[in-house]
């Protein structure tokens, strides 16, 4: 599943450093608790990260099952930025 993810400047999210064209993995994926989160549509990311000089955005792809509880915000254990 493809989607969009917001980051703090420098591609950092919740203290984790990300990089383009790289696959990241975590042990668990639970909405708002663990895993790597992303949105299905680009504008949905703005609900979590406001557009501006302190945020960056990237297209991502979930390479494992993607979980959601609202069909807007998803999380997965394996994500390619």
C-alpha positions in Angstrom: 0.0 0.0 0.0 1.3 3.4 -0.9 0.8 6.5 1.2 2.4 9.7 2.6 4.3 10.3 5.8 5.2 13.5 7.7 8.5 14.1 9.5 10.3 16.7 11.5 13.0 18.5 9.6 15.7 16.0 8.6 13.3 13.1 8.1 13.0 12.4 11.8 9.7 11.0 13.3 9.4 10.2 17.0 13.1 10.3 17.4 13.7 7.8 14.6 15.9 8.8 11.7 14.6 7.9 8.3 16.2 8.1 4.8 14.9 8.1 1.3 15.0 4.8 -0.7 15.4 2.8 2.5 13.3 0.1 4.1 12.6 0.3 7.9 11.2 -2.4 10.2 9.8 -2.5 13.7 8.6 -5.5 15.8 5.0 -4.4 16.3 2.4 -2.2 14.6 -0.6 -0.8 16.6 -2.3 2.5 15.7 -1.1 5.3 17.9 1.1 3.0 19.9 3.8 1.3 17.8 4.9 0.7 14.3 5.4 3.3 11.6 2.4 5.5 10.7 1.4 7.1 7.4 -1.7 8.4 5.7 -3.3 7.2 2.5 -3.8 10.6 0.9 -1.3 13.5 0.9 -3.6 16.1 2.4 -4.4 13.8 5.4 -0.8 14.1 6.6 -1.5 17.8 7.4 -3.8 16.7 10.2 -0.7 15.5 12.0 2.1 17.7 10.5 1.4 21.3 9.5 2.9 22.5 6.2 5.9 24.7 6.9 9.6 25.0 7.3 9.9 22.6 10.2 8.3 19.6 8.5 9.0 17.4 5.5 6.9 14.9 3.7 7.6 11.8 1.6 5.7 9.1 -0.3 6.0 5.8 1.4 5.1 2.2 0.8 4.0 -0.3 3.4 5.7 -3.6 2.6 3.8 -5.5 5.3 0.1 -5.5 6.4 -1.2 -2.0 7.1 -3.5 -1.5 10.0 -6.1 1.3 10.5 -9.0 2.2 12.7 -10.3 5.1 10.6 -9.2 4.4 7.0 -7.1 7.6 7.1 -4.1 6.9 9.4 -2.3 3.5 8.9 0.6 1.8 10.6 2.8 -1.1 9.5 5.9 -3.0 10.7 7.8 -2.6 7.4 7.9 0.8 5.5 9.9 2.0 2.5 10.4 5.7 2.3 
